Amino acid sequence: KKAETEAAPAPPPPVDITVEEYEALEAKANEFMARRNAGELKAIVKDLAPGAEVYGLKGDKVLSGLEEFFAAHPKLQHEMLERPWVLGDDTVEYAFSKTWTDPEDGETTWLSRDVEADRDKVERLVFVKGALKTAEVVSLGNWDDVAE
């Protein structure tokens, strides 16, 4: 058995939001996905909430970090693999894939949930007053845990 690297987080408390509130959060997540896929990194950073953290990057490091990641992954595209799950009145998460063109291997796809790679991750987005405050990839555990 592989050693556990992270404990799965506790399940979130029940969420009581309206259909309209859910659809607004889903629209924000879809907008972030579309802008990222279009390479609108400067616009994304410009519209972040004050003090935002994007994939562990803060302040002036957000844009340069995103640009570096996109440069290392030509033609990078993200896709939600499910409708977002609501974790609170301002937070959603979803399984996703990333596809890019690797100079040596050609088209490459990475799945956030992949049994063969023993990976079970989601992208989590937190919004404050409609602006993105946090974007992170969160490990939910691993598939060995599920099999036991």
C-alpha positions as CSV (number, residue, x, y, z in Angstrom):
1,K,0.0,0.0,0.0
2,K,1.2,3.5,-0.8
3,A,1.8,5.8,2.1
4,E,-0.8,8.4,2.5
5,T,0.5,11.9,1.7
6,E,-2.5,13.9,2.7
7,A,-5.7,13.1,4.7
8,A,-8.9,13.7,2.9
9,P,-10.6,16.9,4.1
10,A,-13.7,16.7,6.2
11,P,-17.0,17.0,4.2
12,P,-18.4,20.5,3.9
13,P,-21.4,21.5,5.9
14,P,-24.8,21.4,4.1
15,V,-25.3,24.4,1.8
16,D,-28.6,26.2,1.5
17,I,-28.5,28.4,-1.6
18,T,-31.1,29.1,-4.2
19,V,-31.0,27.8,-7.8
20,E,-30.2,31.4,-8.9
21,E,-27.3,31.6,-6.5
22,Y,-25.9,28.3,-7.7
23,E,-26.2,29.4,-11.3
24,A,-24.4,32.6,-10.6
25,L,-21.5,30.7,-9.0
26,E,-21.5,28.2,-11.9
27,A,-21.4,31.1,-14.3
28,K,-18.4,32.7,-12.5
29,A,-16.6,29.3,-12.6
30,N,-17.4,28.9,-16.3
31,E,-16.2,32.5,-17.0
32,F,-12.9,31.8,-15.2
33,M,-12.5,28.6,-17.3
34,A,-13.2,30.4,-20.6
35,R,-10.9,33.3,-19.9
36,R,-8.1,31.0,-18.8
37,N,-8.6,28.9,-22.0
38,A,-8.5,32.1,-24.1
39,G,-5.2,33.0,-22.5
40,E,-6.6,36.2,-20.9
41,L,-4.2,36.0,-18.0
42,K,-3.7,39.7,-17.5
43,A,-7.5,40.3,-17.5
44,I,-8.0,37.5,-14.9
45,V,-5.3,39.0,-12.6
46,K,-6.7,42.5,-13.1
47,D,-10.1,41.3,-11.9
48,L,-9.0,39.3,-8.8
49,A,-10.3,40.2,-5.4
50,P,-7.8,42.1,-3.1
51,G,-5.3,39.7,-1.5
52,A,-6.2,36.9,-3.9
53,E,-4.2,33.6,-4.0
54,V,-4.1,31.7,-7.3
55,Y,-2.5,28.3,-7.2
56,G,-0.3,29.4,-4.3
57,L,0.8,32.6,-6.0
58,K,0.1,36.0,-4.5
59,G,0.5,39.6,-5.5
60,D,2.9,40.4,-8.3
61,K,3.8,36.7,-8.6
62,V,0.4,35.6,-9.9
63,L,0.7,36.9,-13.4
64,S,4.3,35.8,-13.9
65,G,3.6,32.4,-12.4
66,L,0.6,31.9,-14.7
67,E,2.5,33.1,-17.8
68,E,5.4,30.7,-16.9
69,F,3.0,27.7,-16.5
70,F,1.2,28.5,-19.8
71,A,4.5,28.9,-21.6
72,A,5.6,25.5,-20.3
73,H,2.3,23.9,-21.6
74,P,1.7,25.2,-25.1
75,K,-2.0,25.3,-26.2
76,L,-3.1,24.7,-22.6
77,Q,-6.8,24.1,-22.3
78,H,-8.9,23.2,-19.2
79,E,-12.2,21.5,-19.2
80,M,-14.7,20.9,-16.3
81,L,-15.5,17.2,-16.2
82,E,-18.7,17.8,-14.1
83,R,-20.9,20.7,-13.1
84,P,-19.4,22.5,-10.1
85,W,-20.2,21.3,-6.5
86,V,-21.2,24.1,-4.2
87,L,-19.3,24.2,-0.9
88,G,-20.7,27.4,0.4
89,D,-22.3,30.6,-0.8
90,D,-19.1,31.7,-2.4
91,T,-17.2,28.4,-3.1
92,V,-17.4,25.8,-5.9
93,E,-15.2,22.8,-6.9
94,Y,-15.1,20.4,-9.8
95,A,-13.1,17.7,-11.4
96,F,-11.2,18.9,-14.5
97,S,-8.8,18.0,-17.2
98,K,-5.9,19.9,-18.7
99,T,-4.7,19.3,-22.3
100,W,-1.6,20.8,-24.0
101,T,0.9,20.1,-26.7
102,D,4.1,18.6,-25.4
103,P,7.1,19.2,-27.7
104,E,8.2,15.6,-27.3
105,D,5.0,13.7,-26.6
106,G,2.4,15.6,-28.7
107,E,-1.0,16.2,-27.2
108,T,-1.0,15.4,-23.5
109,T,-4.0,15.2,-21.2
110,W,-3.9,15.3,-17.4
111,L,-7.0,14.3,-15.4
112,S,-7.7,15.6,-11.9
113,R,-9.4,12.3,-11.1
114,D,-7.4,9.4,-12.5
115,V,-7.5,5.9,-11.0
116,E,-4.4,4.7,-12.8
117,A,-2.4,7.6,-11.5
118,D,-3.9,7.2,-8.1
119,R,-5.0,10.9,-8.2
120,D,-8.3,12.3,-6.9
121,K,-8.2,16.1,-7.1
122,V,-10.5,19.0,-7.8
123,E,-10.2,22.6,-8.6
124,R,-11.7,24.9,-5.9
125,L,-12.7,28.5,-6.6
126,V,-13.7,31.0,-3.9
127,F,-15.3,34.3,-4.9
128,V,-15.8,37.4,-2.8
129,K,-18.4,39.9,-4.0
130,G,-18.1,38.2,-7.5
131,A,-14.3,38.5,-7.7
132,L,-12.0,35.5,-7.6
133,K,-10.3,35.3,-4.2
134,T,-8.8,31.8,-4.3
135,A,-8.1,29.2,-7.1
136,E,-6.4,26.0,-5.9
137,V,-6.2,22.4,-6.8
138,V,-7.2,20.3,-3.8
139,S,-6.4,16.6,-3.2
140,L,-9.4,14.6,-1.9
141,G,-7.2,11.6,-1.2
142,N,-6.2,8.8,-3.4
143,W,-7.9,5.8,-5.0
144,D,-6.1,3.3,-2.8
145,D,-8.3,4.8,0.1
146,V,-11.4,4.1,-1.9
147,A,-10.5,0.5,-2.7
148,E,-10.1,-0.4,1.0
